[in-house]
Amino acid sequence: MSPFKGQTGLKRIFNAAGYSFAGLRAAFTGEAAFRQLVLINVLLIPLALFLDVSRVERALLIAVCLLALIVELLNSAVEAAIDRISLDRHPLSKNAKDMGSAAQFIALSLIAVVWACILLG
């Protein structure tokens, strides 16, 4: 069992929130792609709030934007873990990083498809 899993109750929630904010801070300061996605979200989410669409459509417009942030955080975490193991080039490391990149490409494509379907449909 991990020594980091010992907290319970409010202390655990407080610690988890701190770890989450530390992760967001690390992503924002260390990952240009994350900062670019934050900028996209800063532009698109307010736009979604002002568009004349249904509540479900508005929720979808916002959700796909947030999903891309989630995917980027996971992609960055995979890259950091791979780099922690070794900075040497290895086919499995390349595959892991490429798959993370592919996941982000799909998430960004999903933004384009959902926004196009709702705005043009």
N, CA, C and O of each residue as an XYZ file, in Angstrom:
484
protein
N       0.844     -1.183      0.000
C       0.000      0.000      0.000
C       0.893      1.251      0.000
O       1.942      1.277      0.643
N       0.473      2.246     -0.704
C       1.241      3.476     -0.839
C       1.190      4.300      0.452
O       0.128      4.417      1.062
N       2.315      4.869      0.872
C       2.305      5.730      2.050
C       1.580      7.053      1.809
O       1.307      7.792      2.755
N       1.269      7.352      0.561
C       0.586      8.594      0.221
C      -0.931      8.465      0.276
O      -1.643      9.441      0.040
N      -1.431      7.275      0.584
C      -2.867      7.013      0.575
C      -3.481      7.023      1.967
O      -4.597      6.532      2.136
N      -2.798      7.561      2.966
C      -3.252      7.440      4.343
C      -4.289      8.452      4.802
O      -4.905      8.248      5.848
N      -4.504      9.517      4.075
C      -5.423     10.558      4.517
C      -6.875     10.173      4.254
O      -7.182      9.488      3.279
N      -7.759     10.622      5.138
C      -9.191     10.381      4.958
C      -9.955     11.659      5.252
O      -9.391     12.627      5.762
N     -11.236     11.656      4.930
C     -12.124     12.766      5.259
C     -11.751     14.066      4.580
O     -11.270     14.084      3.447
N     -11.985     15.166      5.304
C     -11.740     16.496      4.762
C     -10.266     16.730      4.449
O      -9.931     17.432      3.495
N      -9.389     16.140      5.256
C      -7.952     16.289      5.007
C      -7.586     15.728      3.632
O      -6.786     16.325      2.912
N      -8.166     14.586      3.267
C      -7.903     13.990      1.961
C      -8.409     14.896      0.849
O      -7.717     15.104     -0.148
N      -9.614     15.437      1.013
C     -10.186     16.331     -0.001
C      -9.326     17.584     -0.146
O      -9.066     18.033     -1.262
N      -8.889     18.146      0.972
C      -8.045     19.342      0.942
C      -6.729     19.046      0.224
O      -6.287     19.821     -0.623
N      -6.104     17.908      0.574
C      -4.851     17.529     -0.087
C      -5.057     17.295     -1.576
O      -4.245     17.737     -2.390
N      -6.134     16.604     -1.941
C      -6.411     16.314     -3.353
C      -6.591     17.600     -4.146
O      -6.099     17.718     -5.268
N      -7.299     18.566     -3.558
C      -7.482     19.848     -4.243
C      -6.134     20.538     -4.450
O      -5.884     21.119     -5.506
N      -5.280     20.470     -3.449
C      -3.946     21.067     -3.570
C      -3.133     20.414     -4.672
O      -2.458     21.097     -5.442
N      -3.197     19.076     -4.749
C      -2.477     18.363     -5.812
C      -3.029     18.737     -7.181
O      -2.277     18.887     -8.145
N      -4.338     18.885     -7.257
C      -4.969     19.246     -8.529
C      -4.521     20.628     -8.985
O      -4.174     20.817    -10.151
N      -4.526     21.591     -8.076
C      -4.094     22.939     -8.447
C      -2.606     22.967     -8.792
O      -2.188     23.713     -9.678
N      -1.807     22.158     -8.098
C      -0.383     22.068     -8.436
C      -0.208     21.497     -9.842
O       0.664     21.944    -10.586
N      -1.030     20.514    -10.211
C      -0.969     19.947    -11.555
C      -1.370     20.950    -12.621
O      -0.745     21.031    -13.678
N      -2.421     21.716    -12.336
C      -2.835     22.758    -13.286
C      -1.739     23.814    -13.440
O      -1.454     24.264    -14.550
N      -1.131     24.204    -12.326
C      -0.059     25.189    -12.368
C       1.137     24.647    -13.161
O       1.713     25.363    -13.980
N       1.507     23.392    -12.920
C       2.632     22.785    -13.648
C       2.339     22.722    -15.140
O       3.213     23.007    -15.959
N       1.112     22.349    -15.496
C       0.742     22.273    -16.910
C       0.774     23.658    -17.549
O       1.263     23.822    -18.667
N       0.254     24.646    -16.838
C       0.194     25.987    -17.415
C       1.589     26.584    -17.575
O       1.873     27.234    -18.582
N       2.455     26.371    -16.599
C       3.790     26.970    -16.690
C       4.733     26.172    -17.587
O       5.645     26.743    -18.185
N       4.524     24.851    -17.687
C       5.478     24.027    -18.405
C       5.052     23.488    -19.750
O       5.862     22.898    -20.465
N       3.797     23.679    -20.109
C       3.291     23.077    -21.348
C       2.639     24.143    -22.239
O       1.553     24.638    -21.936
N       3.306     24.483    -23.324
C       2.776     25.488    -24.252
C       1.437     25.043    -24.835
O       0.538     25.865    -25.012
N       1.295     23.758    -25.134
C       0.038     23.263    -25.711
C      -1.125     23.468    -24.734
O      -2.237     23.791    -25.152
N      -0.872     23.283    -23.445
C      -1.921     23.499    -22.447
C      -2.312     24.977    -22.413
O      -3.498     25.303    -22.351
N      -1.329     25.865    -22.452
C      -1.637     27.302    -22.464
C      -2.444     27.682    -23.702
O      -3.353     28.508    -23.617
N      -2.122     27.092    -24.847
C      -2.880     27.372    -26.065
C      -4.324     26.894    -25.928
O      -5.250     27.573    -26.372
N      -4.514     25.735    -25.318
C      -5.869     25.232    -25.118
C      -6.643     26.083    -24.119
O      -7.849     26.282    -24.272
N      -5.965     26.579    -23.112
C      -6.627     27.501    -22.173
C      -7.103     28.728    -22.930
O      -8.221     29.196    -22.712
N      -6.269     29.252    -23.815
C      -6.669     30.415    -24.615
C      -7.880     30.089    -25.488
O      -8.809     30.891    -25.580
N      -7.878     28.933    -26.120
C      -9.038     28.515    -26.924
C     -10.289     28.451    -26.047
O     -11.364     28.891    -26.455
N     -10.142     27.899    -24.841
C     -11.284     27.806    -23.927
C     -11.750     29.184    -23.469
O     -12.951     29.415    -23.326
N     -10.815     30.098    -23.238
C     -11.170     31.461    -22.824
C     -11.970     32.157    -23.922
O     -12.811     33.008    -23.633
N     -11.713     31.803    -25.162
C     -12.459     32.396    -26.277
C     -13.780     31.670    -26.550
O     -14.819     32.309    -26.719
N     -13.736     30.336    -26.594
C     -14.915     29.574    -27.018
C     -15.990     29.437    -25.939
O     -17.179     29.479    -26.256
N     -15.604     29.277    -24.692
C     -16.628     29.074    -23.654
C     -17.508     30.308    -23.496
O     -18.730     30.164    -23.471
N     -16.950     31.519    -23.388
C     -17.852     32.684    -23.343
C     -18.705     32.810    -24.609
O     -19.871     33.199    -24.540
N     -18.117     32.479    -25.766
C     -18.898     32.507    -27.005
C     -20.063     31.537    -26.914
O     -21.173     31.867    -27.333
N     -19.834     30.362    -26.382
C     -20.903     29.365    -26.226
C     -22.016     29.896    -25.336
O     -23.186     29.576    -25.544
N     -21.657     30.702    -24.347
C     -22.669     31.246    -23.430
C     -23.551     32.295    -24.102
O     -24.684     32.520    -23.676
N     -23.037     32.932    -25.145
C     -23.795     33.984    -25.820
C     -24.527     33.520    -27.076
O     -25.379     34.244    -27.591
N     -24.214     32.345    -27.571
C     -24.868     31.844    -28.782
C     -26.324     31.487    -28.502
O     -26.684     31.083    -27.396
N     -27.142     31.646    -29.522
C     -28.566     31.302    -29.418
C     -28.740     29.821    -29.747
O     -29.148     29.454    -30.849
N     -28.416     28.976    -28.756
C     -28.536     27.530    -28.909
C     -29.257     26.985    -27.680
O     -29.419     27.678    -26.675
N     -29.684     25.734    -27.784
C     -30.365     25.116    -26.638
C     -29.368     24.872    -25.497
O     -28.155     24.953    -25.689
N     -29.897     24.576    -24.325
C     -29.029     24.302    -23.174
C     -28.173     23.062    -23.412
O     -27.008     23.025    -23.014
N     -28.738     22.059    -24.052
C     -27.972     20.843    -24.341
C     -26.843     21.155    -25.325
O     -25.712     20.706    -25.142
N     -27.153     21.919    -26.358
C     -26.119     22.293    -27.327
C     -25.028     23.128    -26.650
O     -23.841     22.922    -26.903
N     -25.430     24.065    -25.795
C     -24.461     24.889    -25.071
C     -23.564     24.005    -24.202
O     -22.349     24.197    -24.155
N     -24.165     23.051    -23.526
C     -23.389     22.136    -22.678
C     -22.391     21.340    -23.522
O     -21.249     21.138    -23.110
N     -22.823     20.892    -24.701
C     -21.911     20.150    -25.590
C     -20.763     21.032    -26.079
O     -19.613     20.595    -26.114
N     -21.073     22.262    -26.451
C     -20.034     23.182    -26.909
C     -18.972     23.388    -25.835
O     -17.777     23.417    -26.130
N     -19.410     23.530    -24.597
C     -18.478     23.738    -23.488
C     -17.764     22.440    -23.130
O     -16.560     22.445    -22.871
N     -18.493     21.336    -23.115
C     -17.907     20.051    -22.703
C     -16.761     19.624    -23.609
O     -15.739     19.141    -23.123
N     -16.918     19.796    -24.920
C     -15.834     19.365    -25.812
C     -14.593     20.226    -25.625
O     -13.472     19.743    -25.789
N     -14.782     21.491    -25.285
C     -13.631     22.359    -25.010
C     -12.899     21.891    -23.757
O     -11.671     21.803    -23.742
N     -13.660     21.593    -22.707
C     -13.048     21.118    -21.462
C     -12.420     19.744    -21.651
O     -11.392     19.441    -21.046
N     -13.032     18.916    -22.484
C     -12.478     17.588    -22.752
C     -11.078     17.696    -23.358
O     -10.196     16.906    -23.021
N     -10.873     18.655    -24.237
C      -9.548     18.831    -24.836
C      -8.509     19.198    -23.779
O      -7.356     18.778    -23.872
N      -8.910     19.980    -22.773
C      -7.997     20.290    -21.669
C      -7.656     19.031    -20.878
O      -6.501     18.815    -20.509
N      -8.664     18.205    -20.622
C      -8.441     16.961    -19.884
C      -7.479     16.058    -20.647
O      -6.548     15.498    -20.068
N      -7.712     15.921    -21.947
C      -6.847     15.068    -22.766
C      -5.420     15.610    -22.765
O      -4.469     14.830    -22.704
N      -5.256     16.918    -22.830
C      -3.909     17.508    -22.818
C      -3.216     17.253    -21.479
O      -2.017     16.976    -21.448
N      -3.953     17.343    -20.386
C      -3.358     17.040    -19.080
C      -2.884     15.591    -19.027
O      -1.785     15.311    -18.547
N      -3.706     14.677    -19.517
C      -3.319     13.258    -19.525
C      -2.144     13.019    -20.467
O      -1.232     12.258    -20.142
N      -2.160     13.657    -21.620
C      -1.057     13.537    -22.578
C       0.247     14.041    -21.953
O       1.289     13.397    -22.076
N       0.182     15.178    -21.291
C       1.376     15.728    -20.648
C       1.867     14.824    -19.523
O       3.072     14.682    -19.318
N       0.933     14.213    -18.793
C       1.312     13.296    -17.717
C       2.024     12.069    -18.279
O       3.020     11.616    -17.714
N       1.519     11.533    -19.384
C       2.173     10.381    -20.020
C       3.576     10.774    -20.474
O       4.533     10.034    -20.248
N       3.698     11.924    -21.108
C       5.008     12.369    -21.581
C       5.985     12.547    -20.419
O       7.149     12.159    -20.521
N       5.517     13.132    -19.318
C       6.387     13.329    -18.153
C       6.826     11.992    -17.571
O       7.987     11.825    -17.198
N       5.903     11.041    -17.494
C       6.252      9.727    -16.951
C       7.268      9.015    -17.847
O       8.214      8.398    -17.356
N       7.066      9.105    -19.151
C       8.008      8.485    -20.092
C       9.384      9.131    -19.952
O      10.400      8.437    -19.914
N       9.413     10.462    -19.875
C      10.691     11.167    -19.749
C      11.351     10.877    -18.403
O      12.579     10.870    -18.311
N      10.564     10.639    -17.370
C      11.113     10.300    -16.048
C      11.813      8.948    -16.099
O      12.848      8.749    -15.463
N      11.243      8.030    -16.855
C      11.839      6.692    -16.976
C      13.176      6.772    -17.703
O      14.177      6.210    -17.258
N      13.173      7.483    -18.832
C      14.403      7.617    -19.605
C      14.197      8.638    -20.711
O      13.122      8.724    -21.306
N      15.242      9.408    -20.975
C      15.206     10.347    -22.093
C      15.752      9.719    -23.379
O      15.767     10.349    -24.436
N      16.199      8.461    -23.264
C      16.679      7.750    -24.449
C      15.521      7.490    -25.402
O      14.376      7.314    -24.986
N      15.849      7.469    -26.691
C      14.824      7.146    -27.689
C      14.550      5.651    -27.647
O      15.466      4.828    -27.667
N      13.259      5.322    -27.588
C      12.854      3.925    -27.569
C      11.528      3.822    -28.314
O      10.675      4.697    -28.163
N      11.334      2.776    -29.114
C      10.089      2.653    -29.881
C       8.829      2.668    -29.012
O       7.818      3.243    -29.416
N       8.867      2.054    -27.835
C       7.679      2.059    -26.969
C       7.404      3.446    -26.403
O       6.249      3.849    -26.269
N       8.470      4.177    -26.071
C       8.300      5.552    -25.596
C       7.701      6.414    -26.696
O       6.802      7.218    -26.451
N       8.209      6.239    -27.909
C       7.676      6.992    -29.053
C       6.210      6.658    -29.268
O       5.395      7.554    -29.486
N       5.866      5.376    -29.208
C       4.465      4.981    -29.386
C       3.571      5.618    -28.329
O       2.498      6.129    -28.648
N       4.009      5.590    -27.076
C       3.203      6.165    -25.996
C       2.980      7.661    -26.219
O       1.864      8.159    -26.073
N       4.037      8.359    -26.570
C       3.912      9.805    -26.809
C       3.069     10.089    -28.051
O       2.256     11.013    -28.050
N       3.256      9.307    -29.099
C       2.463      9.497    -30.316
C       0.981      9.209    -30.073
O       0.118      9.894    -30.622
N       0.685      8.204    -29.258
C      -0.719      7.896    -28.955
C      -1.356      9.014    -28.139
O      -2.525      9.339    -28.345
N      -0.605      9.602    -27.223
C      -1.116     10.753    -26.484
C      -1.397     11.917    -27.417
O      -2.410     12.604    -27.283
N      -0.500     12.131    -28.355
C      -0.704     13.190    -29.350
C      -1.925     12.901    -30.223
O      -2.691     13.806    -30.552
N      -2.095     11.639    -30.589
C      -3.260     11.250    -31.397
C      -4.557     11.484    -30.620
O      -5.552     11.929    -31.192
N      -4.546     11.188    -29.337
C      -5.733     11.432    -28.508
C      -6.073     12.919    -28.507
O      -7.242     13.296    -28.590
N      -5.053     13.753    -28.414
C      -5.312     15.193    -28.418
C      -5.805     15.652    -29.785
O      -6.675     16.519    -29.864
N      -5.270     15.093    -30.850
C      -5.744     15.426    -32.191
C      -7.237     15.093    -32.327
O      -8.004     15.875    -32.890
N      -7.637     13.939    -31.811
C      -9.053     13.546    -31.868
C      -9.901     14.489    -31.023
O     -10.999     14.865    -31.433
N      -9.404     14.877    -29.848
C     -10.158     15.807    -28.994
C     -10.343     17.153    -29.689
O     -11.421     17.744    -29.627
N      -9.295     17.635    -30.347
C      -9.412     18.904    -31.077
C     -10.342     18.764    -32.278
O     -11.102     19.680    -32.592
N     -10.280     17.621    -32.942
C     -11.202     17.367    -34.056
C     -12.641     17.342    -33.564
O     -13.549     17.816    -34.247
N     -12.843     16.789    -32.379
C     -14.180     16.744    -31.791
C     -14.723     18.150    -31.541
O     -15.910     18.406    -31.741
N     -13.859     19.051    -31.107
C     -14.287     20.450    -30.945
C     -14.783     20.990    -32.275
O     -15.860     21.580    -32.354
N     -13.992     20.787    -33.316
C     -14.359     21.322    -34.632
C     -15.652     20.705    -35.132
O     -16.505     21.419    -35.659
N     -15.820     19.396    -34.981
C     -17.015     18.713    -35.482
C     -18.255     19.159    -34.711
O     -19.274     19.489    -35.318
N     -18.180     19.173    -33.393
C     -19.352     19.552    -32.585
C     -19.730     21.000    -32.835
O     -20.906     21.302    -33.037
N     -18.766     21.892    -32.825
C     -19.071     23.307    -33.071
C     -19.654     23.498    -34.473
O     -20.609     24.255    -34.646
N     -19.087     22.820    -35.473
C     -19.612     22.938    -36.843
C     -21.026     22.378    -36.935
O     -21.892     23.006    -37.545
N     -21.276     21.239    -36.358
C     -22.616     20.628    -36.412
C     -23.655     21.527    -35.764
O     -24.758     21.690    -36.287
N     -23.305     22.108    -34.631
C     -24.287     22.939    -33.911
C     -24.461     24.289    -34.602
O     -25.588     24.769    -34.727
N     -23.386     24.904    -35.047
C     -23.497     26.242    -35.643
C     -24.006     26.198    -37.082
O     -24.699     27.115    -37.521
N     -23.670     25.145    -37.814
C     -24.049     25.076    -39.219
C     -25.274     24.203    -39.453
O     -25.888     24.247    -40.518
N     -25.621     23.407    -38.443
C     -26.731     22.451    -38.603
C     -28.010     23.072    -38.322
O     -29.048     22.416    -38.408
